[in-house]
Amino acid sequence: MYLTKTQEEMLSGAKGVALAKSMELIVKIGDVYNANQLIPIKSAQVAGVSYLTVGESIFSFFDLLAKDTVKVKVPTWLNPAGMDMKNWQEMGISSDFAEKQFKIIKFYESLGIEPTLTCAPYLIGHQPSFGENLAWSESSAVSIANSFYGARTNREGAPTSLASALTGLTANYGLHLTENRNPEFLIKVKANLDSLSDYSALGYWYGKNFHGSIPYFENISHLDINEAKMLASALAASGSVALYHVKDFTPESSSVDIKNIEEKVEFTEYEKKGIYEYFKQIRKGVELVAIGCPHASYEDIKLIHAILQSREIKKNVEFWIFTSSKTKKLVEVESLLNDLESRGIKIYADTCMVVSPSVGGAFKNIITNSAKAAHYLCRADTTMVDLLPLKSLMKEVTE
Amino acid sequence: MMEVRIRAIVEGKVEGSILVSRSAISFLGDIDAKTGKIIDSENSLYGECLKDKIFVFPRGKGSTVGSYVIYGLRINNVAPLALVTKEAETIVIAGAILADIPLVDQPDIDIFNILESGDNVIIDTNEKKLIIKK
Protein backbone atom coordinates (compact mmCIF):
# COMPACT_ATOMS: atom_id res chain seq x y z
CA MET A 1 0.00 0.00 0.00
CA TYR A 2 1.19 3.51 -0.78
CA LEU A 3 1.83 5.61 2.34
CA THR A 4 2.79 9.28 2.44
CA LYS A 5 5.85 10.33 4.40
CA THR A 6 3.70 11.57 7.31
CA GLN A 7 1.79 8.29 7.37
CA GLU A 8 5.05 6.31 7.35
CA GLU A 9 6.23 8.38 10.31
CA MET A 10 3.09 7.68 12.29
CA LEU A 11 3.40 3.96 11.56
CA SER A 12 7.05 3.84 12.56
CA GLY A 13 6.31 5.22 16.01
CA ALA A 14 7.95 8.62 15.46
CA LYS A 15 4.68 10.27 16.60
CA GLY A 16 4.21 7.98 19.61
CA VAL A 17 2.87 4.55 20.50
CA ALA A 18 -0.85 5.37 20.28
CA LEU A 19 -0.62 6.63 16.71
CA ALA A 20 1.73 3.81 15.72
CA LYS A 21 -0.69 1.16 16.99
CA SER A 22 -3.58 3.00 15.32
CA MET A 23 -1.71 3.07 12.00
CA GLU A 24 -0.73 -0.59 12.37
CA LEU A 25 -4.41 -1.52 12.69
CA ILE A 26 -5.45 0.55 9.68
CA VAL A 27 -2.55 -0.43 7.41
CA LYS A 28 -2.58 -4.15 8.23
CA ILE A 29 -6.32 -4.41 7.67
CA GLY A 30 -5.92 -2.36 4.50
CA ASP A 31 -3.25 -4.79 3.27
CA VAL A 32 -5.53 -7.77 3.92
CA TYR A 33 -8.21 -6.16 1.76
CA ASN A 34 -5.74 -4.97 -0.92
CA ALA A 35 -6.24 -1.25 -0.28
CA ASN A 36 -4.05 0.89 -2.51
CA GLN A 37 -3.85 3.87 -0.13
CA LEU A 38 -5.27 5.57 2.94
CA ILE A 39 -8.07 8.12 2.54
CA PRO A 40 -9.27 10.94 4.82
CA ILE A 41 -12.55 10.49 6.73
CA LYS A 42 -15.18 13.11 7.63
CA SER A 43 -16.32 11.58 10.91
CA ALA A 44 -15.95 8.56 13.15
CA GLN A 45 -18.45 6.73 15.33
CA VAL A 46 -16.89 4.59 18.03
CA ALA A 47 -18.33 1.47 19.67
CA GLY A 48 -16.86 -0.15 22.75
CA VAL A 49 -18.43 2.07 25.39
CA SER A 50 -20.61 -0.05 27.68
CA TYR A 51 -18.65 -1.53 30.55
CA LEU A 52 -20.83 -4.63 30.21
CA THR A 53 -19.48 -5.36 26.74
CA VAL A 54 -15.89 -4.11 26.96
CA GLY A 55 -15.12 -5.30 30.48
CA GLU A 56 -11.80 -4.73 32.19
CA SER A 57 -9.76 -5.32 29.03
CA ILE A 58 -10.68 -1.86 27.75
CA PHE A 59 -8.62 -0.21 30.51
CA SER A 60 -5.46 -2.01 29.39
CA PHE A 61 -6.14 -0.70 25.89
CA PHE A 62 -6.69 2.81 27.28
CA ASP A 63 -3.36 2.54 29.13
CA LEU A 64 -1.71 1.85 25.81
CA LEU A 65 -3.33 4.91 24.20
CA ALA A 66 -2.62 7.12 27.22
CA LYS A 67 1.12 6.76 26.73
CA ASP A 68 0.87 9.79 24.43
CA THR A 69 -1.34 12.83 24.36
CA VAL A 70 -3.57 12.13 21.39
CA LYS A 71 -6.78 13.75 20.19
CA VAL A 72 -9.26 12.78 17.51
CA LYS A 73 -8.75 14.55 14.18
CA VAL A 74 -12.38 14.47 12.99
CA PRO A 75 -15.80 14.82 14.68
CA THR A 76 -16.23 11.58 16.63
CA TRP A 77 -19.28 10.22 18.44
CA LEU A 78 -19.80 7.44 20.97
CA ASN A 79 -22.07 4.41 20.99
CA PRO A 80 -24.45 3.80 23.95
CA ALA A 81 -23.13 3.18 27.46
CA GLY A 82 -24.30 0.47 29.85
CA MET A 83 -26.57 2.84 31.77
CA ASP A 84 -28.50 6.10 31.75
CA MET A 85 -25.80 8.53 32.88
CA LYS A 86 -28.30 10.42 35.07
CA ASN A 87 -30.83 7.83 36.17
CA TRP A 88 -28.57 4.80 36.54
CA GLN A 89 -29.64 4.08 40.09
CA GLU A 90 -33.26 3.90 39.04
CA MET A 91 -32.23 1.30 36.45
CA GLY A 92 -30.78 -0.86 39.19
CA ILE A 93 -27.14 -0.30 38.19
CA SER A 94 -24.57 -0.92 40.94
CA SER A 95 -22.25 1.89 41.96
CA ASP A 96 -19.25 -0.29 41.02
CA PHE A 97 -20.54 -0.59 37.47
CA ALA A 98 -21.36 3.13 37.33
CA GLU A 99 -17.87 4.06 38.47
CA LYS A 100 -16.28 1.98 35.67
CA GLN A 101 -18.75 3.40 33.16
CA PHE A 102 -17.94 7.00 34.11
CA LYS A 103 -14.23 6.20 33.84
CA ILE A 104 -14.63 4.82 30.31
CA ILE A 105 -16.55 7.84 29.08
CA LYS A 106 -14.15 10.25 30.76
CA PHE A 107 -11.28 8.63 28.88
CA TYR A 108 -13.03 8.91 25.53
CA GLU A 109 -13.81 12.57 26.30
CA SER A 110 -10.13 13.17 27.04
CA LEU A 111 -9.47 12.16 23.42
CA GLY A 112 -11.86 14.88 22.22
CA ILE A 113 -14.77 12.53 21.52
CA GLU A 114 -18.30 13.86 21.99
CA PRO A 115 -20.19 11.58 24.43
CA THR A 116 -23.37 11.35 22.36
CA LEU A 117 -23.92 7.79 23.69
CA THR A 118 -26.20 6.76 20.87
CA CYS A 119 -26.25 4.10 18.17
CA ALA A 120 -28.13 6.54 15.93
CA PRO A 121 -26.08 9.77 15.56
CA TYR A 122 -28.05 10.49 12.36
CA LEU A 123 -31.12 11.18 14.54
CA ILE A 124 -29.41 13.97 16.47
CA GLY A 125 -28.05 16.13 13.67
CA HIS A 126 -25.10 14.06 12.50
CA GLN A 127 -26.42 12.83 9.15
CA PRO A 128 -23.57 12.05 6.77
CA SER A 129 -23.62 13.45 3.22
CA PHE A 130 -23.72 11.46 -0.01
CA GLY A 131 -20.33 10.07 -1.01
CA GLU A 132 -18.47 11.05 2.19
CA ASN A 133 -15.96 8.56 3.58
CA LEU A 134 -16.48 7.68 7.25
CA ALA A 135 -15.23 5.22 9.85
CA TRP A 136 -18.29 4.15 11.80
CA SER A 137 -18.55 1.03 13.88
CA GLU A 138 -22.06 0.52 15.27
CA SER A 139 -23.40 -1.97 12.76
CA SER A 140 -26.87 -0.43 12.35
CA ALA A 141 -25.45 3.09 11.97
CA VAL A 142 -22.94 1.79 9.40
CA SER A 143 -25.79 0.37 7.38
CA ILE A 144 -27.86 3.57 7.63
CA ALA A 145 -24.89 5.75 6.63
CA ASN A 146 -24.23 3.56 3.58
CA SER A 147 -27.78 2.73 2.58
CA PHE A 148 -29.99 5.66 3.52
CA TYR A 149 -27.48 8.50 3.07
CA GLY A 150 -25.14 7.04 0.44
CA ALA A 151 -22.05 7.78 2.55
CA ARG A 152 -19.24 5.22 2.56
CA THR A 153 -18.04 3.26 5.52
CA ASN A 154 -16.94 -0.27 6.13
CA ARG A 155 -18.22 -2.04 9.18
CA GLU A 156 -15.38 -0.86 11.39
CA GLY A 157 -14.39 -2.63 14.55
CA ALA A 158 -14.52 -0.72 17.82
CA PRO A 159 -10.70 -0.32 17.82
CA THR A 160 -10.37 0.47 14.11
CA SER A 161 -12.95 3.27 14.25
CA LEU A 162 -11.00 4.74 17.15
CA ALA A 163 -7.74 4.33 15.21
CA SER A 164 -9.35 6.17 12.28
CA ALA A 165 -10.64 8.91 14.57
CA LEU A 166 -7.13 9.47 15.97
CA THR A 167 -5.42 9.50 12.57
CA GLY A 168 -8.28 10.94 10.48
CA LEU A 169 -7.65 8.10 8.00
CA THR A 170 -9.03 4.79 6.84
CA ALA A 171 -7.87 2.29 4.24
CA ASN A 172 -9.42 2.55 0.79
CA TYR A 173 -11.16 -0.81 0.35
CA GLY A 174 -14.54 -2.49 0.57
CA LEU A 175 -17.53 -0.16 0.64
CA HIS A 176 -15.34 2.91 -0.01
CA LEU A 177 -15.10 1.66 -3.61
CA THR A 178 -18.04 2.10 -6.00
CA GLU A 179 -17.58 -1.33 -7.59
CA ASN A 180 -18.17 -3.06 -4.25
CA ARG A 181 -21.52 -1.43 -3.66
CA ASN A 182 -23.55 -3.38 -6.21
CA PRO A 183 -26.31 -5.67 -4.94
CA GLU A 184 -25.90 -9.45 -5.03
CA PHE A 185 -29.47 -10.60 -4.40
CA LEU A 186 -32.74 -9.17 -5.61
CA ILE A 187 -35.56 -9.53 -3.12
CA LYS A 188 -39.12 -9.04 -4.20
CA VAL A 189 -41.01 -8.01 -1.07
CA LYS A 190 -44.47 -9.52 -1.43
CA ALA A 191 -45.34 -9.39 2.26
CA ASN A 192 -46.98 -6.26 3.59
CA LEU A 193 -44.69 -4.15 5.74
CA ASP A 194 -47.29 -2.74 8.12
CA SER A 195 -45.21 -2.00 11.20
CA LEU A 196 -41.67 -1.14 12.22
CA SER A 197 -41.18 -4.74 13.34
CA ASP A 198 -42.16 -5.98 9.87
CA TYR A 199 -39.14 -4.10 8.48
CA SER A 200 -37.12 -5.69 11.25
CA ALA A 201 -38.42 -9.17 10.33
CA LEU A 202 -37.50 -8.60 6.67
CA GLY A 203 -33.97 -7.61 7.63
CA TYR A 204 -33.55 -10.50 10.03
CA TRP A 205 -34.79 -13.01 7.47
CA TYR A 206 -32.46 -11.70 4.77
CA GLY A 207 -29.40 -11.64 7.02
CA LYS A 208 -30.08 -15.16 8.24
CA ASN A 209 -30.28 -16.51 4.70
CA PHE A 210 -27.77 -14.39 2.76
CA HIS A 211 -25.03 -13.60 5.23
CA GLY A 212 -22.66 -10.75 4.41
CA SER A 213 -24.17 -9.86 1.05
CA ILE A 214 -25.81 -6.73 -0.39
CA PRO A 215 -29.57 -6.93 -1.08
CA TYR A 216 -31.66 -4.93 -3.52
CA PHE A 217 -35.24 -4.81 -2.25
CA GLU A 218 -38.04 -4.03 -4.64
CA ASN A 219 -41.74 -3.60 -4.12
CA ILE A 220 -41.37 -1.74 -0.83
CA SER A 221 -43.85 1.14 -0.85
CA HIS A 222 -42.55 3.25 2.03
CA LEU A 223 -39.18 3.85 3.69
CA ASP A 224 -38.58 6.62 6.19
CA ILE A 225 -35.60 6.83 8.54
CA ASN A 226 -37.46 5.03 11.34
CA GLU A 227 -38.31 2.09 9.09
CA ALA A 228 -34.85 2.16 7.52
CA LYS A 229 -33.14 1.82 10.89
CA MET A 230 -35.23 -1.22 11.84
CA LEU A 231 -34.33 -2.87 8.54
CA ALA A 232 -30.65 -1.90 8.89
CA SER A 233 -30.21 -3.13 12.45
CA ALA A 234 -31.82 -6.52 11.79
CA LEU A 235 -29.82 -7.06 8.58
CA ALA A 236 -26.64 -6.36 10.51
CA ALA A 237 -27.54 -8.47 13.55
CA SER A 238 -28.37 -11.66 11.70
CA GLY A 239 -26.19 -11.26 8.63
CA SER A 240 -23.48 -8.60 9.13
CA VAL A 241 -25.02 -6.75 6.17
CA ALA A 242 -23.52 -3.25 5.88
CA LEU A 243 -25.35 -1.90 2.84
CA TYR A 244 -28.78 -2.42 1.28
CA HIS A 245 -30.64 -0.79 -1.58
CA VAL A 246 -34.37 -0.18 -1.80
CA LYS A 247 -35.85 0.61 -5.21
CA ASP A 248 -37.16 4.20 -5.42
CA PHE A 249 -35.96 5.09 -1.92
CA THR A 250 -32.23 4.72 -1.25
CA PRO A 251 -29.88 7.15 -3.05
CA GLU A 252 -27.83 4.56 -4.95
CA SER A 253 -30.75 2.32 -5.95
CA SER A 254 -30.98 3.91 -9.39
CA SER A 255 -27.25 3.84 -10.16
CA VAL A 256 -26.22 0.35 -8.96
CA ASP A 257 -25.96 -2.55 -11.37
CA ILE A 258 -28.96 -4.86 -11.02
CA LYS A 259 -28.74 -6.49 -14.46
CA ASN A 260 -26.14 -8.98 -13.34
CA ILE A 261 -28.01 -10.26 -10.30
CA GLU A 262 -28.61 -13.96 -10.79
CA GLU A 263 -30.45 -14.78 -7.59
CA LYS A 264 -33.98 -13.48 -7.21
CA VAL A 265 -35.92 -14.40 -4.08
CA GLU A 266 -39.34 -13.55 -2.71
CA PHE A 267 -40.14 -12.43 0.81
CA THR A 268 -43.76 -13.40 1.38
CA GLU A 269 -46.12 -13.44 4.37
CA TYR A 270 -44.84 -16.98 5.00
CA GLU A 271 -41.22 -15.87 5.50
CA LYS A 272 -42.36 -12.89 7.58
CA LYS A 273 -44.44 -15.08 9.86
CA GLY A 274 -41.47 -17.44 10.18
CA ILE A 275 -39.36 -14.73 11.84
CA TYR A 276 -42.07 -13.86 14.38
CA GLU A 277 -42.47 -17.58 15.12
CA TYR A 278 -38.70 -17.97 15.53
CA PHE A 279 -38.69 -15.49 18.42
CA LYS A 280 -41.93 -16.64 20.02
CA GLN A 281 -40.38 -17.94 23.24
CA ILE A 282 -42.43 -16.47 26.07
CA ARG A 283 -44.88 -18.87 27.59
CA LYS A 284 -45.95 -16.92 30.64
CA GLY A 285 -45.80 -13.50 32.28
CA VAL A 286 -44.21 -10.62 30.36
CA GLU A 287 -41.96 -8.63 32.70
CA LEU A 288 -40.48 -6.01 30.43
CA VAL A 289 -41.23 -4.31 27.15
CA ALA A 290 -38.03 -2.92 25.63
CA ILE A 291 -38.32 -0.42 22.76
CA GLY A 292 -35.59 1.64 21.13
CA CYS A 293 -33.28 -0.69 19.21
CA PRO A 294 -31.92 1.29 17.39
CA HIS A 295 -32.50 4.31 19.67
CA ALA A 296 -35.99 5.76 19.44
CA SER A 297 -36.58 8.97 17.52
CA TYR A 298 -39.15 11.60 18.47
CA GLU A 299 -41.53 10.02 15.91
CA ASP A 300 -41.08 6.58 17.52
CA ILE A 301 -41.97 7.99 20.94
CA LYS A 302 -44.91 9.94 19.56
CA LEU A 303 -46.21 6.78 17.90
CA ILE A 304 -46.15 4.86 21.19
CA HIS A 305 -47.93 7.75 22.90
CA ALA A 306 -50.57 7.71 20.17
CA ILE A 307 -51.14 3.94 20.36
CA LEU A 308 -51.40 4.14 24.15
CA GLN A 309 -54.40 6.50 23.91
CA SER A 310 -55.99 6.64 27.36
CA ARG A 311 -54.71 3.26 28.52
CA GLU A 312 -52.06 2.43 31.10
CA ILE A 313 -49.28 -0.14 31.30
CA LYS A 314 -50.26 -3.09 33.49
CA LYS A 315 -48.92 -2.87 37.04
CA ASN A 316 -46.64 -5.91 36.89
CA VAL A 317 -45.02 -4.91 33.59
CA GLU A 318 -42.09 -2.54 33.06
CA PHE A 319 -42.11 -0.54 29.81
CA TRP A 320 -38.77 1.02 28.86
CA ILE A 321 -37.95 3.14 25.82
CA PHE A 322 -34.28 3.75 25.01
CA THR A 323 -33.09 6.88 23.25
CA SER A 324 -30.27 9.43 23.22
CA SER A 325 -30.14 12.18 25.85
CA LYS A 326 -30.34 14.71 23.03
CA THR A 327 -33.65 13.25 21.81
CA LYS A 328 -34.96 12.97 25.38
CA LYS A 329 -34.25 16.68 25.87
CA LEU A 330 -36.20 17.75 22.75
CA VAL A 331 -39.06 20.05 23.69
CA GLU A 332 -41.49 17.77 21.82
CA VAL A 333 -40.34 14.72 23.78
CA GLU A 334 -40.24 16.55 27.11
CA SER A 335 -43.87 17.51 26.63
CA LEU A 336 -44.79 13.80 26.45
CA LEU A 337 -42.54 12.61 29.28
CA ASN A 338 -44.83 13.29 32.24
CA ASP A 339 -47.83 11.75 30.56
CA LEU A 340 -45.87 8.65 29.51
CA GLU A 341 -44.35 8.25 32.98
CA SER A 342 -47.65 8.61 34.78
CA ARG A 343 -48.95 5.71 32.70
CA GLY A 344 -46.01 3.43 33.31
CA ILE A 345 -43.60 4.16 30.47
CA LYS A 346 -40.02 5.10 31.32
CA ILE A 347 -37.59 6.69 28.92
CA TYR A 348 -33.93 5.95 29.54
CA ALA A 349 -31.17 7.80 27.69
CA ASP A 350 -27.56 6.94 26.79
CA THR A 351 -28.04 3.17 26.92
CA CYS A 352 -30.11 0.30 25.51
CA MET A 353 -31.40 -3.21 26.11
CA VAL A 354 -28.46 -4.78 24.28
CA VAL A 355 -25.63 -3.15 26.24
CA SER A 356 -27.09 -2.58 29.73
CA PRO A 357 -26.82 -5.18 32.51
CA SER A 358 -30.25 -4.00 33.72
CA VAL A 359 -32.05 -5.75 30.87
CA GLY A 360 -30.79 -9.08 29.50
CA GLY A 361 -30.51 -11.56 32.34
CA ALA A 362 -32.21 -9.16 34.78
CA PHE A 363 -35.63 -9.83 33.25
CA LYS A 364 -36.79 -13.31 32.31
CA ASN A 365 -39.48 -12.48 29.77
CA ILE A 366 -39.00 -9.53 27.45
CA ILE A 367 -41.11 -8.30 24.53
CA THR A 368 -39.62 -6.04 21.90
CA ASN A 369 -40.47 -4.80 18.41
CA SER A 370 -36.86 -5.12 17.25
CA ALA A 371 -35.42 -8.35 15.85
CA LYS A 372 -31.91 -7.13 16.68
CA ALA A 373 -32.86 -6.64 20.33
CA ALA A 374 -34.60 -10.03 20.41
CA HIS A 375 -31.53 -11.64 18.83
CA TYR A 376 -29.14 -10.35 21.49
CA LEU A 377 -31.49 -10.60 24.48
CA CYS A 378 -32.32 -14.25 24.06
CA ARG A 379 -28.64 -15.10 24.16
CA ALA A 380 -28.71 -14.73 27.93
CA ASP A 381 -29.62 -18.26 29.08
CA THR A 382 -32.25 -16.99 31.46
CA THR A 383 -34.03 -14.59 29.11
CA MET A 384 -36.96 -15.42 26.82
CA VAL A 385 -38.13 -12.98 24.17
CA ASP A 386 -41.07 -12.29 21.93
CA LEU A 387 -40.95 -10.14 18.80
CA LEU A 388 -44.22 -8.29 18.25
CA PRO A 389 -45.44 -5.24 16.31
CA LEU A 390 -45.96 -2.19 18.53
CA LYS A 391 -49.75 -2.31 18.27
CA SER A 392 -49.97 -5.95 19.33
CA LEU A 393 -47.51 -5.63 22.16
CA MET A 394 -49.22 -2.50 23.47
CA LYS A 395 -52.49 -4.38 23.45
CA GLU A 396 -50.96 -7.16 25.48
CA VAL A 397 -49.40 -5.00 28.21
CA THR A 398 -51.96 -2.23 28.65
CA GLU A 399 -55.27 -2.04 30.44
CA MET B 1 1.64 -35.08 8.04
CA MET B 2 -0.06 -32.73 5.72
CA GLU B 3 0.84 -29.23 4.63
CA VAL B 4 -1.74 -26.53 4.00
CA ARG B 5 -0.90 -23.16 2.43
CA ILE B 6 -2.29 -20.21 4.36
CA ARG B 7 -2.21 -16.43 4.28
CA ALA B 8 -0.37 -14.84 7.21
CA ILE B 9 -2.02 -11.80 8.77
CA VAL B 10 -0.40 -11.59 12.20
CA GLU B 11 3.02 -13.24 12.27
CA GLY B 12 4.23 -16.06 14.49
CA LYS B 13 5.34 -19.69 14.70
CA VAL B 14 3.46 -21.95 17.11
CA GLU B 15 2.70 -25.61 17.65
CA GLY B 16 -0.19 -26.95 19.64
CA SER B 17 -3.42 -28.78 20.01
CA ILE B 18 -6.45 -27.35 18.25
CA LEU B 19 -10.07 -26.58 19.06
CA VAL B 20 -12.32 -26.61 15.99
CA SER B 21 -15.60 -24.71 15.95
CA ARG B 22 -17.91 -25.67 13.10
CA SER B 23 -19.97 -22.50 13.50
CA ALA B 24 -18.99 -18.83 13.16
CA ILE B 25 -17.82 -17.11 16.33
CA SER B 26 -19.05 -13.87 17.82
CA PHE B 27 -16.23 -13.12 20.26
CA LEU B 28 -18.62 -10.83 22.11
CA GLY B 29 -21.16 -13.22 23.55
CA ASP B 30 -19.61 -16.56 22.61
CA ILE B 31 -16.31 -16.23 24.48
CA ASP B 32 -15.67 -15.15 28.08
CA ALA B 33 -12.66 -12.81 28.09
CA LYS B 34 -11.93 -13.53 31.76
CA THR B 35 -11.76 -17.31 31.60
CA GLY B 36 -11.18 -17.90 27.90
CA LYS B 37 -14.09 -20.31 27.87
CA ILE B 38 -16.61 -20.81 25.08
CA ILE B 39 -19.94 -19.78 26.56
CA ASP B 40 -22.21 -20.18 23.54
CA SER B 41 -24.38 -23.09 24.61
CA GLU B 42 -25.21 -23.91 20.98
CA ASN B 43 -21.54 -24.44 20.10
CA SER B 44 -20.31 -28.04 20.41
CA LEU B 45 -17.21 -26.65 22.16
CA TYR B 46 -19.33 -25.18 24.97
CA GLY B 47 -17.24 -24.99 28.16
CA GLU B 48 -13.87 -25.54 26.43
CA CYS B 49 -11.07 -23.07 27.15
CA LEU B 50 -9.05 -21.32 24.43
CA LYS B 51 -5.94 -20.89 26.59
CA ASP B 52 -2.85 -22.28 24.84
CA LYS B 53 -4.91 -23.87 22.09
CA ILE B 54 -4.93 -23.08 18.40
CA PHE B 55 -8.48 -21.94 17.73
CA VAL B 56 -9.91 -22.88 14.34
CA PHE B 57 -13.26 -21.38 13.28
CA PRO B 58 -14.94 -20.67 9.93
CA ARG B 59 -15.35 -16.92 10.42
CA GLY B 60 -15.98 -14.15 12.90
CA LYS B 61 -19.38 -12.52 13.30
CA GLY B 62 -21.37 -10.25 15.61
CA SER B 63 -20.42 -7.15 17.55
CA THR B 64 -17.30 -5.22 16.70
CA VAL B 65 -16.51 -5.00 20.41
CA GLY B 66 -15.35 -8.59 19.83
CA SER B 67 -11.85 -7.19 19.14
CA TYR B 68 -11.53 -6.06 22.77
CA VAL B 69 -12.63 -9.51 23.92
CA ILE B 70 -9.70 -10.96 21.96
CA TYR B 71 -7.41 -8.35 23.52
CA GLY B 72 -8.92 -9.23 26.93
CA LEU B 73 -7.95 -12.87 26.45
CA ARG B 74 -4.30 -11.74 26.24
CA ILE B 75 -4.51 -9.42 29.25
CA ASN B 76 -6.16 -12.17 31.32
CA ASN B 77 -3.55 -14.76 30.29
CA VAL B 78 -6.06 -17.04 28.61
CA ALA B 79 -5.21 -16.21 25.01
CA PRO B 80 -5.15 -18.92 22.35
CA LEU B 81 -1.78 -19.73 20.75
CA ALA B 82 -3.09 -18.76 17.34
CA LEU B 83 -6.27 -18.13 15.36
CA VAL B 84 -7.08 -19.94 12.13
CA THR B 85 -10.08 -18.98 10.04
CA LYS B 86 -11.37 -19.38 6.50
CA GLU B 87 -11.60 -15.67 5.79
CA ALA B 88 -10.51 -13.22 8.48
CA GLU B 89 -12.61 -10.08 8.93
CA THR B 90 -11.99 -6.80 10.70
CA ILE B 91 -13.11 -7.82 14.18
CA VAL B 92 -10.77 -10.80 14.33
CA ILE B 93 -7.88 -9.04 12.57
CA ALA B 94 -7.98 -6.00 14.86
CA GLY B 95 -8.25 -8.20 17.95
CA ALA B 96 -5.32 -10.34 16.84
CA ILE B 97 -3.13 -7.30 16.09
CA LEU B 98 -3.88 -5.70 19.47
CA ALA B 99 -3.38 -8.96 21.35
CA ASP B 100 -0.44 -10.04 19.20
CA ILE B 101 -1.94 -13.47 18.52
CA PRO B 102 -0.77 -15.12 15.29
CA LEU B 103 -3.63 -15.10 12.78
CA VAL B 104 -3.82 -16.98 9.49
CA ASP B 105 -6.61 -17.49 6.99
CA GLN B 106 -7.44 -18.67 3.45
CA PRO B 107 -6.29 -22.30 3.83
CA ASP B 108 -5.92 -23.75 0.32
CA ILE B 109 -8.00 -26.83 1.18
CA ASP B 110 -11.16 -27.27 3.25
CA ILE B 111 -9.49 -27.92 6.60
CA PHE B 112 -12.87 -28.23 8.30
CA ASN B 113 -13.27 -31.63 6.61
CA ILE B 114 -9.94 -32.80 7.95
CA LEU B 115 -9.33 -31.22 11.34
CA GLU B 116 -10.82 -32.35 14.62
CA SER B 117 -10.41 -30.87 18.08
CA GLY B 118 -7.37 -32.39 19.75
CA ASP B 119 -5.29 -32.70 16.57
CA ASN B 120 -1.81 -31.19 16.67
CA VAL B 121 -0.79 -28.56 14.15
CA ILE B 122 2.16 -26.28 13.48
CA ILE B 123 1.61 -22.78 12.14
CA ASP B 124 4.52 -21.01 10.51
CA THR B 125 3.67 -17.62 9.06
CA ASN B 126 7.16 -17.15 7.54
CA GLU B 127 6.67 -20.26 5.46
CA LYS B 128 2.93 -19.50 5.02
CA LYS B 129 2.21 -23.06 6.12
CA LEU B 130 -0.07 -24.92 8.46
CA ILE B 131 1.18 -28.45 9.10
CA ILE B 132 -1.29 -31.06 10.33
CA LYS B 133 0.41 -33.79 12.38
CA LYS B 134 -1.80 -36.85 12.19
Contacts between the chains, C-beta under 8 A, distances in Angstrom:
chain1	res1	chain2	res2	distance
A	21	B	98	7.5
A	24	B	97	6.2
A	25	B	94	5.6
A	25	B	97	5.7
A	25	B	98	7.5
A	28	B	9	7.1
A	28	B	10	7.8
A	28	B	93	6.8
A	28	B	97	5.7
A	29	B	90	5.9
A	29	B	93	5.4
A	29	B	94	6.8
A	32	B	9	5.9
A	32	B	88	6.7
A	32	B	93	6.1
A	47	B	63	7.4
A	47	B	64	5.3
A	47	B	65	5.8
A	48	B	64	7.5
A	48	B	65	5.0
A	48	B	67	8.0
A	48	B	68	5.8
A	53	B	28	6.0
A	53	B	63	6.9
A	53	B	65	4.7
A	54	B	65	6.0
A	54	B	68	5.1
A	55	B	33	5.6
A	55	B	34	7.4
A	55	B	68	7.5
A	55	B	69	7.7
A	55	B	72	5.9
A	56	B	33	8.0
A	56	B	34	7.9
A	56	B	72	7.0
A	56	B	75	7.5
A	56	B	76	8.0
A	57	B	33	5.6
A	57	B	68	5.3
A	57	B	69	7.1
A	57	B	71	5.3
A	57	B	72	2.9
A	57	B	75	5.1
A	57	B	76	7.3
A	58	B	68	5.7
A	60	B	71	7.1
A	60	B	72	7.9
A	60	B	75	4.6
A	61	B	68	6.5
A	61	B	71	6.0
A	61	B	98	6.9
A	137	B	64	5.0
A	138	B	64	7.9
A	139	B	63	7.5
A	139	B	64	7.0
A	154	B	90	7.0
A	155	B	64	7.0
A	155	B	90	6.8
A	156	B	64	6.6
A	156	B	90	6.6
A	157	B	64	4.3
A	157	B	66	7.5
A	157	B	67	4.6
A	157	B	90	4.7
A	157	B	91	5.0
A	157	B	94	4.3
A	157	B	95	7.7
A	158	B	64	4.9
A	158	B	65	5.0
A	158	B	67	5.8
A	158	B	68	6.1
A	159	B	67	4.9
A	159	B	68	6.9
A	159	B	71	7.8
A	159	B	94	4.8
A	159	B	95	7.8
A	159	B	98	6.1
A	160	B	67	7.7
A	160	B	90	6.1
A	160	B	94	5.2
A	161	B	64	7.8
A	211	B	61	8.0
A	240	B	61	5.9
A	240	B	62	7.9
A	376	B	29	7.6
A	379	B	29	5.6
A	381	B	41	6.6
